Amino acid sequence: MTKTLLLLLLVAVANAKVFERCAWARTLKASGMDGYRGISLADWVCLTQHESHFNTRATNRNTDGSTDYGIFQINSKYWCRDGGVSRSNGCGINCSLLLETRSSRHGGSCGAVRLLYFDWTVAGNSVFGFRVAWTTHCQNRDLSSYLSGCRL
């Protein structure tokens, strides 16, 4: 299952596109993310809707000089290296791999998301706990509309 999960973002970035909601939900589900470590498919879809609007090449420059990359908006300050304000490179990758059309070393953002998840859960935190988009739009809400009509 880990290898399948490591390929999730590789699949997503292979096309370097903006996914339609249901197509992205199907991609996540086919990659084993529904229920991955107790996180529902609707939570993943809601998070990525509000982080990147399902855009695999999304970037966002932050006021601290860091940049968020890819469909999951992985931040360069702690999780990848981009020549900017990167501090620890927790995922051990160059940030550009989160946007490239082919990434074999860590499976693109999916590999980074899993590494991030393990780092944060080992420290006793929730992977979504630090996500403003998730806490603002998804946490403790009915998320059924994110999967509605998707024929999962």
Beta strands, then each sheet from edge to edge (+ up, - down):
strand 1: 59-61
strand 2: 67-69
strand 3: 74-75
sheet 1: 1+ 2- 3+
end
